[in-house]
Amino acid sequence: MHIAVVGTGNVGRVTAYTIMCEGLADELSLVDIKPRLAPLLAEELKHAAASMRLDVKIYGYERDEDLSGADIVVVSAGYPRPPGVRMSRRELIAKNAGIIKYVAEVVPPRNPGAKYVIVTNPVDAMATLFKRVSRAGFVVSTGNHLETLRFRARLAEALNVPYREVWGFVGGEHGENAVILWSTTHVSGTPVDEYVRERGLKLDKTSIEGYVKKVSEGIIDVLGATRFGPAAAFRDIVRAIVRNEGVVLSIATPSRFEGIPEEVFVSVPTVVGRSLGPKLYSVLVEEELEGLRKAAKSIYDTYRKGVELLNL
């Protein structure tokens, strides 16, 4: 399996390392326009691969056009949110739309049949744009799988249970209009509200929702970037595709919503393998579905700003 990571900044390089450590790639290609970055990162990963006795070939390129023959392409090229600056992921559209358009134009012709996992923020709008420009058959946004992991971690701590005992998803937009899908949430196999009631516990859902939406700001301010959580989340998605796992992940795929003239990428719990679906809309309650519709409108508006900036 030939996996490529386009854009090897803070998130891309840790994602590439995590994918390599999992043994998902027989070939791993790294691409970054910064001079010498990808080739020298490739050298570092070769040293780590030797330590772990991994049988993987690793390449580094400085031009997107030089990537060829990849089966899966993780697109993380672009500008991140800077430390100490309070800004929405949506505000990155002005800087990142042109980058994604370029990648969508030059990478697919040399990588026929590749599957694309979009990471660049605002990720749902960027995936919508990438799909439009590339016309690739398999494009996903990493969506709210990362928020889902943050949610499960925080809920496990609040209830003092192991992380593995918590199940539940976050849908909607990767950003302000993320929707905690409480109807999907179970603890030790019991619906969360029932679990809390039976044990006489209290659960501050508002606090947990605030944590899920805001924790990244503190991490970025102090550490400079979110790295390990995103890399683990993106590794999960790549692994599901490579191994055809058929697991449920809250990724964003093209969806139709009333009043929106185009498909947009909105996170819904979805079965993920080498093909996608079904989406588990049927398990959601009306309040959650309304949250998804609101998120879809926000994502579409951000996407349209990118389209207008690019004169598409």
C-alpha positions in Angstrom: 0.0 0.0 0.0 1.4 3.4 -1.1 0.4 6.2 1.3 1.3 9.8 0.7 1.2 12.8 3.0 1.0 16.1 1.2 2.1 18.9 3.6 4.5 17.9 6.3 4.2 20.7 8.9 3.3 20.1 12.5 0.3 17.8 11.8 1.5 16.2 8.6 4.9 15.0 9.9 3.4 13.4 13.0 0.7 11.8 11.0 3.2 10.3 8.6 5.2 9.0 11.5 2.1 7.5 13.1 1.0 5.8 9.9 4.5 4.4 9.5 4.6 3.0 13.0 1.3 1.3 12.5 2.8 -0.6 9.6 0.1 0.6 7.2 2.4 1.6 4.3 4.7 -0.5 2.1 5.6 2.8 0.5 5.4 6.2 2.2 5.7 9.5 0.2 6.2 12.9 1.8 5.6 16.1 -0.1 6.2 19.7 1.0 7.1 22.8 -0.9 9.5 24.0 1.8 13.0 23.4 0.4 14.6 20.2 1.8 11.8 19.6 4.4 10.2 16.4 2.9 13.5 14.8 1.8 15.1 15.3 5.2 12.0 14.2 7.0 12.1 11.1 4.9 15.7 10.5 6.1 14.6 10.8 9.7 11.7 8.4 9.2 14.1 5.9 7.6 16.2 5.9 10.7 13.1 5.2 12.9 12.0 2.5 10.5 15.3 0.8 10.9 14.9 0.8 14.6 11.4 -0.7 14.3 12.5 -3.1 11.6 9.8 -1.9 9.3 9.9 -2.9 5.7 8.8 0.4 4.1 10.2 2.5 1.3 10.2 6.2 2.1 10.4 9.1 -0.4 10.5 12.9 -0.1 9.4 15.4 -2.7 9.4 19.2 -3.0 6.8 19.4 -5.7 3.2 18.1 -5.6 3.6 17.2 -9.3 6.3 14.6 -8.5 4.0 12.4 -6.4 2.8 9.4 -8.4 1.3 5.9 -7.9 -0.2 6.6 -4.4 -3.2 4.6 -3.2 -4.1 6.9 -0.4 -3.2 10.6 -0.2 -3.5 12.5 3.1 -3.8 16.2 2.2 -2.6 18.4 5.1 -1.0 21.2 3.1 -1.9 24.7 4.3 -1.7 27.3 7.0 -2.8 26.4 10.6 -4.3 28.6 13.2 -1.5 30.5 14.9 -0.9 30.4 18.7 -2.3 33.2 20.7 -4.8 34.4 18.0 -8.5 33.7 18.5 -9.8 32.9 15.1 -12.2 30.4 13.6 -11.0 27.6 11.4 -13.3 29.2 8.8 -11.0 32.2 8.6 -8.3 30.1 7.0 -10.3 29.8 3.9 -8.6 32.8 2.3 -5.1 31.3 2.7 -5.9 27.6 2.1 -8.5 27.6 -0.7 -5.8 28.2 -3.4 -3.5 25.6 -1.9 -6.2 22.9 -2.0 -7.3 23.9 -5.5 -3.7 23.5 -6.7 -3.3 20.1 -5.0 -6.6 19.0 -6.4 -5.5 19.9 -9.9 -2.0 18.4 -10.1 -2.0 15.3 -7.8 -4.9 13.2 -9.2 -3.7 12.9 -12.8 -0.5 11.1 -11.6 -2.3 9.1 -8.9 -5.3 7.5 -10.7 -7.8 5.8 -8.4 -6.2 7.2 -5.3 -8.4 7.8 -2.2 -8.1 11.3 -0.6 -8.2 12.1 3.1 -8.5 15.9 3.6 -7.0 17.4 6.7 -6.4 21.1 5.8 -8.7 23.5 7.6 -11.5 24.6 7.3 -11.5 20.9 6.6 -15.2 20.3 5.6 -15.2 23.2 3.2 -11.8 22.2 1.8 -13.0 18.7 1.2 -16.0 20.0 -0.7 -13.7 22.2 -2.8 -11.2 19.4 -3.4 -14.0 17.1 -4.6 -15.3 19.8 -6.9 -12.0 20.5 -8.5 -10.5 17.0 -8.6 -13.6 15.0 -9.3 -11.9 12.2 -7.5 -14.2 9.3 -6.7 -13.2 8.8 -3.0 -12.7 12.0 -1.0 -13.4 12.3 2.8 -12.9 15.0 5.3 -11.4 13.9 8.6 -14.4 15.8 10.0 -15.2 15.3 13.6 -13.4 12.0 14.4 -10.9 14.1 16.3 -13.7 15.8 18.3 -15.2 12.4 18.9 -12.0 11.2 20.5 -11.8 14.4 22.6 -15.4 13.9 23.6 -14.8 10.3 24.7 -11.7 11.2 26.6 -13.5 14.0 28.5 -16.6 11.9 29.2 -14.5 9.0 30.5 -12.7 11.4 32.9 -16.0 13.0 34.1 -17.5 9.5 34.9 -14.2 8.0 36.1 -14.3 5.1 33.7 -11.6 3.8 31.3 -11.6 5.4 27.9 -12.4 2.1 26.3 -15.8 2.0 28.1 -17.1 5.1 26.4 -18.8 5.1 23.0 -20.4 8.1 21.2 -19.9 10.5 18.4 -19.6 14.2 17.5 -21.1 15.3 14.1 -21.7 18.4 12.1 -18.9 20.9 11.4 -15.3 20.6 12.5 -15.6 23.8 14.3 -18.2 26.0 16.0 -21.2 24.0 14.7 -20.0 20.7 16.0 -22.9 18.6 17.4 -22.5 16.3 20.3 -24.6 13.3 19.4 -25.7 12.3 22.8 -28.2 9.8 21.4 -25.2 7.6 20.2 -23.4 7.8 23.6 -23.0 4.7 25.8 -20.9 3.9 28.8 -20.1 0.2 29.4 -22.8 -0.6 26.9 -25.5 1.4 28.7 -27.0 4.7 27.3 -25.2 7.5 29.0 -28.3 9.1 30.6 -29.4 5.7 32.0 -25.9 5.0 33.2 -25.7 8.3 35.1 -29.3 7.9 36.5 -28.7 4.3 37.8 -25.6 5.4 39.7 -26.9 8.6 41.1 -24.2 10.6 39.2 -24.3 14.2 37.8 -23.1 15.0 34.3 -22.5 18.5 33.2 -23.1 18.1 29.5 -22.6 21.8 28.8 -19.1 21.7 30.3 -18.2 18.7 28.2 -19.4 20.3 25.0 -17.4 23.4 25.8 -14.3 21.3 26.3 -14.7 19.6 23.0 -15.0 22.8 21.1 -12.4 24.9 22.9 -9.6 22.6 24.1 -7.6 22.9 20.9 -7.2 26.7 21.6 -5.3 26.0 24.8 -3.1 23.3 23.2 -2.2 25.6 20.3 -1.4 28.5 22.6 1.0 26.5 24.8 2.3 23.8 22.6 2.2 25.7 19.3 0.0 23.2 17.5 -2.2 20.2 18.1 -0.2 17.2 16.9 -0.6 13.8 18.6 -4.4 13.8 18.9 -4.9 14.7 15.2 -2.3 12.3 14.1 -4.0 9.4 16.0 -7.4 10.4 14.6 -6.1 10.6 11.0 -4.3 7.3 11.4 -7.6 5.7 12.5 -9.2 6.8 9.2 -6.3 5.6 7.0 -6.2 2.3 8.9 -9.9 1.8 8.3 -9.4 2.2 4.6 -6.2 0.2 4.3 -7.6 -2.7 6.3 -11.1 -2.4 5.0 -12.3 -2.5 8.6 -15.9 -1.4 8.2 -15.8 0.6 11.5 -18.0 3.5 12.3 -16.2 6.9 12.3 -17.5 10.4 12.4 -16.0 11.6 9.2 -17.4 14.0 6.7 -18.6 12.8 3.2 -20.8 14.4 0.6 -24.3 14.9 1.7 -27.4 16.6 0.3 -29.4 19.0 2.5 -32.6 20.9 1.6 -32.0 24.4 0.6 -28.3 23.8 -0.3 -27.8 23.5 -4.1 -24.6 21.4 -3.8 -23.4 18.4 -1.8 -21.4 19.5 1.2 -19.1 17.5 3.5 -20.8 17.1 6.9 -19.7 14.7 9.7 -22.1 11.9 10.4 -21.2 8.5 11.9 -20.4 6.5 8.8 -19.1 3.0 8.1 -15.6 3.3 6.8 -13.6 0.8 4.8 -12.4 0.8 1.2 -15.9 1.9 0.4 -18.0 4.3 2.4 -21.4 3.9 4.1 -24.0 3.6 5.2 -24.4 6.8 7.2 -26.2 6.3 10.5 -28.7 9.1 10.3 -31.4 6.7 11.5 -30.0 6.6 15.1 -30.1 10.4 15.5 -32.9 12.4 17.1 -34.5 15.4 15.5 -32.5 18.0 17.6 -29.3 16.4 16.4 -30.5 16.3 12.8 -31.3 20.0 13.0 -27.8 20.6 14.3 -26.4 18.8 11.2 -28.5 21.0 8.9 -27.2 24.1 10.6 -23.7 22.8 10.3 -24.2 22.1 6.6 -25.3 25.7 5.9 -22.2 27.0 7.7 -19.9 24.7 5.8 -21.5 25.6 2.5 -21.2 29.3 3.2 -17.5 28.9 3.9 -17.0 26.7 0.8 -18.7 29.4 -1.3 -16.3 32.0 0.0 -13.5 29.9 -1.3 -15.1 29.4 -4.7 -15.6 33.1 -5.0 -12.0 33.9 -4.0 -10.8 31.5 -6.7 -13.3 32.7 -9.3 -14.5 29.2 -10.0 
